[in-house]
Amino acid sequence: MNLTNLILNTDSYKFSHFLQYPPGTKGISSYIETRGQADQADVVFFGLQMFLKEYLSRPVTMANIDEAEAIVVAHGLPFNRSGWERIVHVFGGLLPLEIQAVPEGTLLRRGVPMVQVVNTDPQSAWLTTYIETALLRAVWYPSSVASNVRKIKQILRPFLEKTCDDPDSVLPFRLHDFGARGAGSLEQAGLGGAAHLVHFMGTDTMTGVLYARRYYGAPMAGFSIPASEHSTMTAWGIDRETEAYGGMIDTFAKGGTFAVVSDSYDIDYAVSEIWGKQLREKLKASGGTVVIRPDSGDPIETPVHVIKQLDYHFGSKLNGKGYKVLDPSVRVIQGDGISTSDISLILGRMEAFGFSAENIAFGMGSALLQKVNRDTYSFAMKANARLDETGAWRDVYKRPATMNLKASKAGRQAVVKGLSGLEAARLDELGDRRNYLSTVWKDGVLLKDWSFDEIRLRAR
């Protein structure tokens, strides 16, 4: 069984839809947008290129058709064998579709189309909506992660701008991706991990780095540092905790940065007695920087308390904006149960105590890659036009009487620049305005290959 068979990458009910469109239908146009909520209005579009390269670039084969037909018929549904055979024989197995999209990394308000799809073969009008399941899934998840991460960056930026001398150099490493083990699959870790890297450069989700490299040509999109986990520290036993930490200095300092989880037994004792007294001179003499990770306790109070302890034992200096920056040998990362509201509260408390936001970084796991769904930004793909036998486009739309939020757009769409940013417009009313929806894929050919650097610049 081929689990990557593109014919089977859809919802079951889609198999009967080729029999349901009006006679004479030559084309179906559909678009993807976020309907959104008031508090989730802006979305960073990201991820389509990964789907195009990984899935749509694979030609459908006769073996795929034979396999799919047997499964679909046994599943209790009709199978469009003639339609798929035409795609194999006439188009070499590549789907006769034109996919338009705004540039990846573009920030869009709700209700602005980010993708528009139409069949290029008049006999394959059924194909446009057939790929909805795979295409919408490919867009909503990485776009939602990138959008959530952007909101965290918006929380971090003003604290850094107020309390840090060089916020632009510090910001890219303030949110570290710890989400690989909390993701639902390897592919999800790759998609979400790459989406995080659109905004930040610190990650432990190696798959995200690989996805950014494979699909967007990024030689190295993210970075990490040597770091301990509880097993490597508790293996020494409680009586040799100081040796465990000292071994980290010996092995990894050498003028570099390394992280040590320090709450295996008592975070207060570890910071004030071991790091602050027993290992202080050794650490300072090494030229390295230890990033202490308190991995338990109150997620807001504990990291602030650790920073105050480190200030007491290692000292600090005032930066140009009048805020305390810890001695270069020590920093803190908080990665236990962090939420966006926690980040704001922690930084607010640090500022109140006179500490610069550059003293701390944050790690986020399942909240980054897993706690998101299609309804977070209300993604939807809807048909908006039908090409009839006369060659005329007819509006297609829905207008539920009981829920106006789910109303869809009528007519082929364009995206134009308005007074408050990009906005939707009918394609037949475009005039001489620029359409920001451009063809990125047509009949199996990738026409625009966005680089990761381009996307990062656009998403700033």
PAVEXNU-387821 format. One record per residue (C-alpha): residue in one letter; x, y, z. Coordinates in steps of 0.001 Angstrom, whole numbers, padded with zeros to 6 digits. Example, Ala and Ser with C-alpha at 12.3 -4.5 7.8 and 13.67 -1.06 7.14 Angstrom:
# PAVEXNU-387821
atom type = a&X = 012300&Y = -004500&Z = 007800
atom type = s&X = 013670&Y = -001060&Z = 007140
END
This chain:
# PAVEXNU-387821
atom type = m&X = 000000&Y = 000000&Z = 000000
atom type = n&X = 001270&Y = 003448&Z = -000967
atom type = l&X = 000357&Y = 005880&Z = 001809
atom type = t&X = 001514&Y = 008809&Z = -000334
atom type = n&X = -000904&Y = 007982&Z = -003170
atom type = l&X = -002170&Y = 011466&Z = -004081
atom type = i&X = -005530&Y = 010125&Z = -005252
atom type = l&X = -006259&Y = 008917&Z = -001724
atom type = n&X = -005085&Y = 012124&Z = -000056
atom type = t&X = -008594&Y = 013521&Z = 000322
atom type = d&X = -011829&Y = 013148&Z = 002280
atom type = s&X = -014029&Y = 010172&Z = 001446
atom type = y&X = -016961&Y = 012273&Z = 000278
atom type = k&X = -014810&Y = 013915&Z = -002388
atom type = f&X = -014822&Y = 010697&Z = -004456
atom type = s&X = -018447&Y = 011223&Z = -005480
atom type = h&X = -018199&Y = 014931&Z = -006265
atom type = f&X = -017192&Y = 014482&Z = -009905
atom type = l&X = -020787&Y = 013339&Z = -010484
atom type = q&X = -022377&Y = 016344&Z = -008765
atom type = y&X = -021350&Y = 019458&Z = -010722
atom type = p&X = -023788&Y = 020964&Z = -013273
atom type = p&X = -023574&Y = 019526&Z = -016813
atom type = g&X = -021314&Y = 021596&Z = -019062
atom type = t&X = -019034&Y = 022727&Z = -016236
atom type = k&X = -015607&Y = 023462&Z = -017692
atom type = g&X = -013893&Y = 025023&Z = -014720
atom type = i&X = -014133&Y = 025487&Z = -010950
atom type = s&X = -012254&Y = 028195&Z = -009092
atom type = s&X = -011680&Y = 028036&Z = -005331
atom type = y&X = -009771&Y = 030175&Z = -002853
atom type = i&X = -008338&Y = 029913&Z = 000665
atom type = e&X = -008800&Y = 032621&Z = 003292
atom type = t&X = -009059&Y = 033019&Z = 007043
atom type = r&X = -012433&Y = 034058&Z = 008326
atom type = g&X = -010794&Y = 034802&Z = 011664
atom type = q&X = -011957&Y = 036237&Z = 014955
atom type = a&X = -011550&Y = 039766&Z = 016247
atom type = d&X = -008536&Y = 038766&Z = 018378
atom type = q&X = -006980&Y = 036644&Z = 015606
atom type = a&X = -007235&Y = 039013&Z = 012674
atom type = d&X = -003772&Y = 038867&Z = 011095
atom type = v&X = -002186&Y = 035800&Z = 009532
atom type = v&X = 001289&Y = 035148&Z = 008132
atom type = f&X = 000915&Y = 033062&Z = 004974
atom type = f&X = 003502&Y = 030274&Z = 004925
atom type = g&X = 003974&Y = 026660&Z = 003890
atom type = l&X = 002402&Y = 026196&Z = 000438
atom type = q&X = 005766&Y = 025647&Z = -001249
atom type = m&X = 006506&Y = 022636&Z = 000968
atom type = f&X = 003301&Y = 020955&Z = -000221
atom type = l&X = 003889&Y = 021782&Z = -003869
atom type = k&X = 007394&Y = 020347&Z = -003857
atom type = e&X = 006662&Y = 017296&Z = -001747
atom type = y&X = 003256&Y = 016167&Z = -003030
atom type = l&X = 002097&Y = 017836&Z = -006238
atom type = s&X = 005447&Y = 017246&Z = -007914
atom type = r&X = 004863&Y = 013480&Z = -007788
atom type = p&X = 003088&Y = 012243&Z = -010946
atom type = v&X = 000050&Y = 010016&Z = -010508
atom type = t&X = 000641&Y = 006581&Z = -012040
atom type = m&X = -001569&Y = 003789&Z = -013346
atom type = a&X = -000514&Y = 001780&Z = -010294
atom type = n&X = -001869&Y = 004607&Z = -008103
atom type = i&X = -005156&Y = 004486&Z = -010012
atom type = d&X = -005502&Y = 000715&Z = -009685
atom type = e&X = -004744&Y = 000840&Z = -005979
atom type = a&X = -007098&Y = 003753&Z = -005334
atom type = e&X = -009970&Y = 002231&Z = -007312
atom type = a&X = -009886&Y = -001001&Z = -005332
atom type = i&X = -009843&Y = 000841&Z = -002017
atom type = v&X = -012480&Y = 003446&Z = -002899
atom type = v&X = -014968&Y = 000940&Z = -004319
atom type = a&X = -014519&Y = -001303&Z = -001301
atom type = h&X = -015044&Y = 001800&Z = 000830
atom type = g&X = -018491&Y = 002145&Z = -000733
atom type = l&X = -017947&Y = 005073&Z = -003115
atom type = p&X = -017806&Y = 005672&Z = -006904
atom type = f&X = -014381&Y = 006107&Z = -008478
atom type = n&X = -013532&Y = 008490&Z = -011304
atom type = r&X = -011231&Y = 006142&Z = -013196
atom type = s&X = -011633&Y = 007860&Z = -016566
atom type = g&X = -010802&Y = 011236&Z = -015031
atom type = w&X = -007608&Y = 009970&Z = -013431
atom type = e&X = -006596&Y = 007999&Z = -016520
atom type = r&X = -006905&Y = 011202&Z = -018554
atom type = i&X = -004533&Y = 012930&Z = -016127
atom type = v&X = -002005&Y = 010114&Z = -016556
atom type = h&X = -002276&Y = 009765&Z = -020340
atom type = v&X = -002668&Y = 013432&Z = -021314
atom type = f&X = -000732&Y = 015236&Z = -018566
atom type = g&X = 001860&Y = 012671&Z = -017566
atom type = g&X = 000254&Y = 012227&Z = -014159
atom type = l&X = 000735&Y = 015855&Z = -013141
atom type = l&X = -002409&Y = 017628&Z = -012050
atom type = p&X = -003774&Y = 020173&Z = -014584
atom type = l&X = -004134&Y = 022969&Z = -012059
atom type = e&X = -003107&Y = 026584&Z = -011777
atom type = i&X = -002383&Y = 027705&Z = -008226
atom type = q&X = -002065&Y = 031386&Z = -007448
atom type = a&X = -000826&Y = 032714&Z = -004113
atom type = v&X = 000401&Y = 035841&Z = -002422
atom type = p&X = 004145&Y = 035750&Z = -001655
atom type = e&X = 004942&Y = 033523&Z = 001312
atom type = g&X = 005631&Y = 035532&Z = 004440
atom type = t&X = 002918&Y = 038061&Z = 003542
atom type = l&X = 000819&Y = 039347&Z = 006453
atom type = l&X = -002887&Y = 039255&Z = 005637
atom type = r&X = -005997&Y = 040392&Z = 007419
atom type = r&X = -008903&Y = 037986&Z = 007741
atom type = g&X = -011019&Y = 037763&Z = 004634
atom type = v&X = -008137&Y = 038328&Z = 002202
atom type = p&X = -007476&Y = 035352&Z = -000130
atom type = m&X = -004005&Y = 033857&Z = 000135
atom type = v&X = -004431&Y = 031079&Z = -002445
atom type = q&X = -006657&Y = 030613&Z = -005495
atom type = v&X = -006895&Y = 027387&Z = -007504
atom type = v&X = -008461&Y = 026590&Z = -010870
atom type = n&X = -008303&Y = 023627&Z = -013254
atom type = t&X = -006531&Y = 024179&Z = -016578
atom type = d&X = -008152&Y = 021191&Z = -018326
atom type = p&X = -011868&Y = 021710&Z = -019187
atom type = q&X = -012509&Y = 018004&Z = -018566
atom type = s&X = -011048&Y = 018132&Z = -015066
atom type = a&X = -013233&Y = 020734&Z = -013384
atom type = w&X = -013835&Y = 018276&Z = -010530
atom type = l&X = -010133&Y = 018378&Z = -009608
atom type = t&X = -010089&Y = 021874&Z = -008065
atom type = t&X = -012139&Y = 020994&Z = -005028
atom type = y&X = -010859&Y = 017411&Z = -004929
atom type = i&X = -007513&Y = 018632&Z = -003568
atom type = e&X = -009122&Y = 020844&Z = -000916
atom type = t&X = -008353&Y = 018480&Z = 001966
atom type = a&X = -004636&Y = 018207&Z = 001243
atom type = l&X = -004143&Y = 021792&Z = 000100
atom type = l&X = -005997&Y = 023436&Z = 002982
atom type = r&X = -004183&Y = 021280&Z = 005523
atom type = a&X = -000863&Y = 022168&Z = 003912
atom type = v&X = -001617&Y = 025880&Z = 004340
atom type = w&X = -003523&Y = 026282&Z = 007584
atom type = y&X = -001084&Y = 024537&Z = 009931
atom type = p&X = 002246&Y = 026215&Z = 009091
atom type = s&X = 000490&Y = 029560&Z = 008556
atom type = s&X = -001151&Y = 029309&Z = 011985
atom type = v&X = 002125&Y = 028463&Z = 013721
atom type = a&X = 003933&Y = 031294&Z = 011923
atom type = s&X = 001127&Y = 033672&Z = 012905
atom type = n&X = 001178&Y = 032647&Z = 016564
atom type = v&X = 004962&Y = 032980&Z = 016681
atom type = r&X = 004713&Y = 036451&Z = 015151
atom type = k&X = 002416&Y = 037467&Z = 018011
atom type = i&X = 005038&Y = 036297&Z = 020516
atom type = k&X = 007650&Y = 038347&Z = 018687
atom type = q&X = 005334&Y = 041344&Z = 019007
atom type = i&X = 005227&Y = 040767&Z = 022771
atom type = l&X = 009000&Y = 040469&Z = 023062
atom type = r&X = 009995&Y = 043368&Z = 020817
atom type = p&X = 008751&Y = 046337&Z = 022913
atom type = f&X = 010359&Y = 044943&Z = 026091
atom type = l&X = 013670&Y = 044577&Z = 024275
atom type = e&X = 013410&Y = 047967&Z = 022615
atom type = k&X = 012827&Y = 049583&Z = 025990
atom type = t&X = 015414&Y = 047695&Z = 028045
atom type = c&X = 018106&Y = 046443&Z = 025627
atom type = d&X = 020843&Y = 048375&Z = 023809
atom type = d&X = 020752&Y = 046208&Z = 020679
atom type = p&X = 017294&Y = 044643&Z = 020456
atom type = d&X = 017581&Y = 043624&Z = 016797
atom type = s&X = 020523&Y = 041310&Z = 017461
atom type = v&X = 018948&Y = 039799&Z = 020579
atom type = l&X = 015361&Y = 039257&Z = 019394
atom type = p&X = 015977&Y = 036367&Z = 016923
atom type = f&X = 017142&Y = 034122&Z = 019773
atom type = r&X = 014552&Y = 034959&Z = 022434
atom type = l&X = 012093&Y = 032134&Z = 021586
atom type = h&X = 013569&Y = 028655&Z = 021254
atom type = d&X = 011581&Y = 025782&Z = 019732
atom type = f&X = 011344&Y = 022819&Z = 022128
atom type = g&X = 008329&Y = 021339&Z = 020337
atom type = a&X = 009615&Y = 018285&Z = 018433
atom type = r&X = 008630&Y = 015683&Z = 021020
atom type = g&X = 005231&Y = 017299&Z = 021540
atom type = a&X = 004299&Y = 017277&Z = 017860
atom type = g&X = 001854&Y = 014719&Z = 016505
atom type = s&X = 004218&Y = 013440&Z = 013824
atom type = l&X = 007597&Y = 013937&Z = 012206
atom type = e&X = 005957&Y = 015909&Z = 009382
atom type = q&X = 004166&Y = 018187&Z = 011817
atom type = a&X = 007458&Y = 018887&Z = 013585
atom type = g&X = 009001&Y = 019785&Z = 010235
atom type = l&X = 006172&Y = 022019&Z = 009067
atom type = g&X = 005698&Y = 023763&Z = 012403
atom type = g&X = 009408&Y = 023919&Z = 013122
atom type = a&X = 010047&Y = 025673&Z = 009812
atom type = a&X = 007167&Y = 028061&Z = 010520
atom type = h&X = 008765&Y = 029036&Z = 013842
atom type = l&X = 012046&Y = 029719&Z = 012054
atom type = v&X = 010358&Y = 032320&Z = 009870
atom type = h&X = 010560&Y = 034618&Z = 012915
atom type = f&X = 013265&Y = 033193&Z = 015201
atom type = m&X = 016636&Y = 031474&Z = 014819
atom type = g&X = 016864&Y = 029315&Z = 017958
atom type = t&X = 015538&Y = 025765&Z = 017756
atom type = d&X = 015989&Y = 022230&Z = 018979
atom type = t&X = 013501&Y = 020906&Z = 016397
atom type = m&X = 016019&Y = 019565&Z = 013910
atom type = t&X = 013263&Y = 018540&Z = 011496
atom type = g&X = 012254&Y = 022185&Z = 011122
atom type = v&X = 015803&Y = 023045&Z = 010082
atom type = l&X = 015728&Y = 020231&Z = 007521
atom type = y&X = 012398&Y = 021372&Z = 006076
atom type = a&X = 013649&Y = 024940&Z = 005707
atom type = r&X = 016718&Y = 023578&Z = 003934
atom type = r&X = 014903&Y = 021144&Z = 001645
atom type = y&X = 011943&Y = 023247&Z = 000590
atom type = y&X = 013273&Y = 026810&Z = 000865
atom type = g&X = 017005&Y = 026424&Z = 000252
atom type = a&X = 018096&Y = 027672&Z = 003683
atom type = p&X = 021634&Y = 026346&Z = 004336
atom type = m&X = 021101&Y = 026707&Z = 008098
atom type = a&X = 017928&Y = 028406&Z = 009285
atom type = g&X = 018293&Y = 027721&Z = 013006
atom type = f&X = 020898&Y = 027216&Z = 015689
atom type = s&X = 021243&Y = 025520&Z = 019045
atom type = i&X = 023808&Y = 025115&Z = 021830
atom type = p&X = 025062&Y = 022195&Z = 023943
atom type = a&X = 022544&Y = 021601&Z = 026717
atom type = s&X = 021957&Y = 019101&Z = 029491
atom type = e&X = 018822&Y = 017191&Z = 030309
atom type = h&X = 017779&Y = 015762&Z = 033654
atom type = s&X = 019123&Y = 012296&Z = 032866
atom type = t&X = 022643&Y = 013570&Z = 032186
atom type = m&X = 022631&Y = 015526&Z = 035438
atom type = t&X = 020818&Y = 013118&Z = 037774
atom type = a&X = 023012&Y = 010241&Z = 036544
atom type = w&X = 025727&Y = 011792&Z = 038731
atom type = g&X = 023512&Y = 011552&Z = 041834
atom type = i&X = 022572&Y = 014289&Z = 044264
atom type = d&X = 025897&Y = 014098&Z = 046091
atom type = r&X = 027812&Y = 014877&Z = 042876
atom type = e&X = 025559&Y = 017637&Z = 041525
atom type = t&X = 028411&Y = 020120&Z = 041671
atom type = e&X = 030632&Y = 017750&Z = 039673
atom type = a&X = 027891&Y = 017370&Z = 037073
atom type = y&X = 027692&Y = 021119&Z = 036547
atom type = g&X = 031454&Y = 021513&Z = 036708
atom type = g&X = 031787&Y = 018889&Z = 034003
atom type = m&X = 029548&Y = 020989&Z = 031762
atom type = i&X = 031903&Y = 023941&Z = 032242
atom type = d&X = 034951&Y = 021820&Z = 031482
atom type = t&X = 033421&Y = 020300&Z = 028365
atom type = f&X = 031483&Y = 023134&Z = 026789
atom type = a&X = 032533&Y = 026554&Z = 028092
atom type = k&X = 035754&Y = 027412&Z = 026251
atom type = g&X = 034380&Y = 030802&Z = 025398
atom type = g&X = 031020&Y = 029462&Z = 024206
atom type = t&X = 027442&Y = 029205&Z = 025449
atom type = f&X = 025833&Y = 026111&Z = 026968
atom type = a&X = 022665&Y = 025398&Z = 028938
atom type = v&X = 022259&Y = 023450&Z = 032165
atom type = v&X = 018946&Y = 022341&Z = 033645
atom type = s&X = 019404&Y = 023046&Z = 037349
atom type = d&X = 016196&Y = 022053&Z = 039134
atom type = s&X = 016778&Y = 018307&Z = 039508
atom type = y&X = 016775&Y = 018649&Z = 043286
atom type = d&X = 016572&Y = 022254&Z = 044494
atom type = i&X = 016795&Y = 025168&Z = 042074
atom type = d&X = 017444&Y = 027713&Z = 044822
atom type = y&X = 020361&Y = 025695&Z = 046212
atom type = a&X = 021737&Y = 025038&Z = 042724
atom type = v&X = 021752&Y = 028730&Z = 041821
atom type = s&X = 022831&Y = 030286&Z = 045112
atom type = e&X = 025269&Y = 027649&Z = 046404
atom type = i&X = 026577&Y = 025648&Z = 043447
atom type = w&X = 026570&Y = 028182&Z = 040608
atom type = g&X = 026772&Y = 031258&Z = 042822
atom type = k&X = 029536&Y = 030079&Z = 045152
atom type = q&X = 031179&Y = 026730&Z = 044414
atom type = l&X = 031472&Y = 027172&Z = 040642
atom type = r&X = 031380&Y = 030955&Z = 040279
atom type = e&X = 035080&Y = 031583&Z = 039754
atom type = k&X = 035521&Y = 028494&Z = 037606
atom type = l&X = 032699&Y = 029639&Z = 035364
atom type = k&X = 033881&Y = 033224&Z = 035096
atom type = a&X = 037432&Y = 032096&Z = 034331
atom type = s&X = 036207&Y = 029798&Z = 031547
atom type = g&X = 035037&Y = 032689&Z = 029381
atom type = g&X = 031838&Y = 030817&Z = 028653
atom type = t&X = 028196&Y = 031563&Z = 029372
atom type = v&X = 025913&Y = 029136&Z = 031179
atom type = v&X = 022225&Y = 029467&Z = 030454
atom type = i&X = 020500&Y = 028182&Z = 033560
atom type = r&X = 017181&Y = 026454&Z = 032992
atom type = p&X = 014761&Y = 026294&Z = 035916
atom type = d&X = 012401&Y = 023600&Z = 034716
atom type = s&X = 009842&Y = 023552&Z = 037518
atom type = g&X = 008150&Y = 025809&Z = 040027
atom type = d&X = 005976&Y = 028814&Z = 039348
atom type = p&X = 006598&Y = 029651&Z = 035663
atom type = i&X = 006458&Y = 033386&Z = 036339
atom type = e&X = 008053&Y = 033791&Z = 039766
atom type = t&X = 010819&Y = 031185&Z = 039461
atom type = p&X = 012781&Y = 032607&Z = 036497
atom type = v&X = 012630&Y = 036134&Z = 037909
atom type = h&X = 013852&Y = 034857&Z = 041269
atom type = v&X = 016725&Y = 033013&Z = 039560
atom type = i&X = 017764&Y = 036208&Z = 037770
atom type = k&X = 017767&Y = 038104&Z = 041068
atom type = q&X = 019900&Y = 035365&Z = 042661
atom type = l&X = 022374&Y = 035463&Z = 039781
atom type = d&X = 022576&Y = 039235&Z = 040069
atom type = y&X = 023416&Y = 038900&Z = 043747
atom type = h&X = 026181&Y = 036332&Z = 043174
atom type = f&X = 027603&Y = 037353&Z = 039785
atom type = g&X = 026698&Y = 041024&Z = 039620
atom type = s&X = 025397&Y = 043074&Z = 036720
atom type = k&X = 026024&Y = 046294&Z = 034809
atom type = l&X = 023674&Y = 049007&Z = 033680
atom type = n&X = 023279&Y = 049232&Z = 029930
atom type = g&X = 022770&Y = 052408&Z = 027948
atom type = k&X = 019053&Y = 052404&Z = 028745
atom type = g&X = 019569&Y = 052098&Z = 032471
atom type = y&X = 018640&Y = 048435&Z = 032914
atom type = k&X = 020704&Y = 045721&Z = 034590
atom type = v&X = 022444&Y = 043148&Z = 032400
atom type = l&X = 023814&Y = 040111&Z = 034230
atom type = d&X = 027500&Y = 039264&Z = 034152
atom type = p&X = 028299&Y = 037719&Z = 030720
atom type = s&X = 028916&Y = 034341&Z = 032351
atom type = v&X = 025242&Y = 033760&Z = 033234
atom type = r&X = 021859&Y = 033917&Z = 031534
atom type = v&X = 018474&Y = 032206&Z = 032021
atom type = i&X = 016030&Y = 030305&Z = 029823
atom type = q&X = 012498&Y = 029516&Z = 030959
atom type = g&X = 010971&Y = 026624&Z = 029051
atom type = d&X = 008525&Y = 024951&Z = 031413
atom type = g&X = 004837&Y = 025466&Z = 030642
atom type = i&X = 005358&Y = 028839&Z = 028998
atom type = s&X = 002430&Y = 030645&Z = 027391
atom type = t&X = 002269&Y = 034000&Z = 025635
atom type = s&X = 000691&Y = 035610&Z = 028694
atom type = d&X = 003435&Y = 034170&Z = 030921
atom type = i&X = 006123&Y = 035749&Z = 028720
atom type = s&X = 004538&Y = 039163&Z = 029081
atom type = l&X = 004195&Y = 038772&Z = 032861
atom type = i&X = 007787&Y = 037594&Z = 033311
atom type = l&X = 009218&Y = 040430&Z = 031254
atom type = g&X = 007009&Y = 042935&Z = 033052
atom type = r&X = 008270&Y = 041762&Z = 036431
atom type = m&X = 011872&Y = 041846&Z = 035233
atom type = e&X = 011444&Y = 045389&Z = 033996
atom type = a&X = 009914&Y = 046401&Z = 037332
atom type = f&X = 013018&Y = 045041&Z = 039106
atom type = g&X = 015259&Y = 046947&Z = 036705
atom type = f&X = 016464&Y = 043999&Z = 034590
atom type = s&X = 016863&Y = 044076&Z = 030827
atom type = a&X = 014821&Y = 041562&Z = 028828
atom type = e&X = 018061&Y = 040334&Z = 027233
atom type = n&X = 018838&Y = 038380&Z = 030423
atom type = i&X = 016274&Y = 035729&Z = 029583
atom type = a&X = 015189&Y = 033583&Z = 026659
atom type = f&X = 012120&Y = 031387&Z = 026414
atom type = g&X = 011617&Y = 027838&Z = 025244
atom type = m&X = 008223&Y = 026680&Z = 024046
atom type = g&X = 007152&Y = 023152&Z = 023206
atom type = s&X = 003643&Y = 021837&Z = 022668
atom type = a&X = 002145&Y = 025316&Z = 022975
atom type = l&X = 004208&Y = 026260&Z = 019928
atom type = l&X = 003620&Y = 023346&Z = 017552
atom type = q&X = 000657&Y = 021426&Z = 018939
atom type = k&X = -001864&Y = 023769&Z = 020544
atom type = v&X = -003294&Y = 025045&Z = 017283
atom type = n&X = -006062&Y = 023900&Z = 014950
atom type = r&X = -007827&Y = 025012&Z = 011775
atom type = d&X = -010283&Y = 027054&Z = 013824
atom type = t&X = -007548&Y = 029093&Z = 015516
atom type = y&X = -007748&Y = 031471&Z = 012553
atom type = s&X = -010812&Y = 029888&Z = 010914
atom type = f&X = -009171&Y = 028773&Z = 007667
atom type = a&X = -011499&Y = 027781&Z = 004843
atom type = m&X = -011317&Y = 026872&Z = 001165
atom type = k&X = -014433&Y = 027699&Z = -000868
atom type = a&X = -015501&Y = 027608&Z = -004503
atom type = n&X = -016068&Y = 031084&Z = -005915
atom type = a&X = -016723&Y = 030653&Z = -009648
atom type = r&X = -017821&Y = 028125&Z = -012286
atom type = l&X = -016816&Y = 028231&Z = -015955
atom type = d&X = -019801&Y = 027187&Z = -018064
atom type = e&X = -019949&Y = 025692&Z = -021561
atom type = t&X = -020109&Y = 029161&Z = -023160
atom type = g&X = -016800&Y = 030199&Z = -021601
atom type = a&X = -018392&Y = 032550&Z = -019065
atom type = w&X = -017493&Y = 032586&Z = -015392
atom type = r&X = -020546&Y = 032323&Z = -013116
atom type = d&X = -020418&Y = 033401&Z = -009484
atom type = v&X = -020447&Y = 030643&Z = -006887
atom type = y&X = -020918&Y = 031461&Z = -003220
atom type = k&X = -022647&Y = 030533&Z = 000033
atom type = r&X = -024764&Y = 032833&Z = 002202
atom type = p&X = -026037&Y = 030929&Z = 005262
atom type = a&X = -029056&Y = 032810&Z = 006622
atom type = t&X = -028194&Y = 031820&Z = 010176
atom type = m&X = -024448&Y = 032524&Z = 010172
atom type = n&X = -023127&Y = 035409&Z = 008114
atom type = l&X = -019562&Y = 034694&Z = 009301
atom type = k&X = -019495&Y = 031695&Z = 006973
atom type = a&X = -020500&Y = 033636&Z = 003870
atom type = s&X = -018019&Y = 033096&Z = 001043
atom type = k&X = -016757&Y = 035318&Z = -001743
atom type = a&X = -018408&Y = 035330&Z = -005156
atom type = g&X = -016394&Y = 035488&Z = -008355
atom type = r&X = -012751&Y = 034988&Z = -009239
atom type = q&X = -010616&Y = 036895&Z = -006757
atom type = a&X = -007664&Y = 039263&Z = -006788
atom type = v&X = -005683&Y = 040810&Z = -003936
atom type = v&X = -004925&Y = 044510&Z = -004180
atom type = k&X = -003380&Y = 047167&Z = -001984
atom type = g&X = -005891&Y = 049349&Z = -000168
atom type = l&X = -005714&Y = 052138&Z = 002369
atom type = s&X = -005159&Y = 049747&Z = 005264
atom type = g&X = -003111&Y = 047077&Z = 003521
atom type = l&X = -003910&Y = 044201&Z = 001211
atom type = e&X = -007575&Y = 043543&Z = 000559
atom type = a&X = -009768&Y = 041322&Z = -001603
atom type = a&X = -011224&Y = 042436&Z = -004923
atom type = r&X = -013064&Y = 040775&Z = -007763
atom type = l&X = -010734&Y = 039842&Z = -010598
atom type = d&X = -013160&Y = 041225&Z = -013169
atom type = e&X = -012986&Y = 044595&Z = -011385
atom type = l&X = -009189&Y = 044682&Z = -011067
atom type = g&X = -008595&Y = 047323&Z = -013712
atom type = d&X = -004992&Y = 048524&Z = -013805
atom type = r&X = -004328&Y = 047691&Z = -010153
atom type = r&X = -001615&Y = 045173&Z = -009270
atom type = n&X = -002852&Y = 041711&Z = -008349
atom type = y&X = -000774&Y = 040284&Z = -005492
atom type = l&X = -002089&Y = 036807&Z = -006277
atom type = s&X = 000368&Y = 035440&Z = -008826
atom type = t&X = 000743&Y = 032002&Z = -010357
atom type = v&X = 003195&Y = 029896&Z = -008367
atom type = w&X = 002310&Y = 026482&Z = -009820
atom type = k&X = 000861&Y = 025428&Z = -013149
atom type = d&X = 000396&Y = 021967&Z = -014630
atom type = g&X = 003074&Y = 020394&Z = -012488
atom type = v&X = 005637&Y = 023180&Z = -012805
atom type = l&X = 006795&Y = 025338&Z = -009883
atom type = l&X = 006936&Y = 028888&Z = -011240
atom type = k&X = 008079&Y = 030678&Z = -008094
atom type = d&X = 010607&Y = 029227&Z = -005671
atom type = w&X = 010674&Y = 031461&Z = -002585
atom type = s&X = 013867&Y = 031454&Z = -000535
atom type = f&X = 013738&Y = 031386&Z = 003245
atom type = d&X = 015577&Y = 034693&Z = 003407
atom type = e&X = 012914&Y = 036331&Z = 001198
atom type = i&X = 010159&Y = 034989&Z = 003421
atom type = r&X = 011867&Y = 036167&Z = 006603
atom type = l&X = 012309&Y = 039672&Z = 005236
atom type = r&X = 008682&Y = 039832&Z = 004181
atom type = a&X = 007396&Y = 038517&Z = 007509
atom type = r&X = 009299&Y = 040985&Z = 009718
END
